[in-house]
Amino acid sequence: MKTTLPSGLEVELRPTSLFVLLKTGKIPAAFTPMVKAMVAGKQPSADDLEKQMKDLDTITEFASFYVDFAKMAMVSPKLVEGEAGEGEVSMMDLTDSDFVFIFIFTQKAKAADVEPFRGEGGEPDKAIGDGEDVQPPAE
């Protein structure tokens, strides 16, 4: 997925799994309630994310999370910690808004991918059918 970050940098991102981050223990404890909501299909806003940042320790955990997440999500250019080489960008060249944008953008993109398979308000999707067009057996 190609997009432009708030800083103006054009990037290619891939959908990134929260499950992988959960399994590897990279999701901050303060973020757990939001992850549960996301798994249930709710998408966070930037305001939701900012409300979770209550103290310096939590902010530090979130910063580490966003950097790890961006490293997983960025296909091109590749995100690196040190000096950037060919086809790379240093994490020092991204803004805080860029990191939050990468997270929200990739999660919304994943939700959009599965949306066609969900019906509105719990109703069956017409592509799947609800059985209303099924003919009774012939006698």
Buried (B, 14 or more C-beta within 10 A) or exposed (E): EEBEBBEEBEBEBEBBEBEEBBEEEBBBEBBEEBBEEBEEEEEBEEEBBEEBBEEEEBBEBBBEBBBBBBBBBBEEBBBBEEEBEEEBBBBEBBEEEBBBBBBBBBBEBBBEEEEEEBEEEEEEEEEEEEEEEEEEEEE
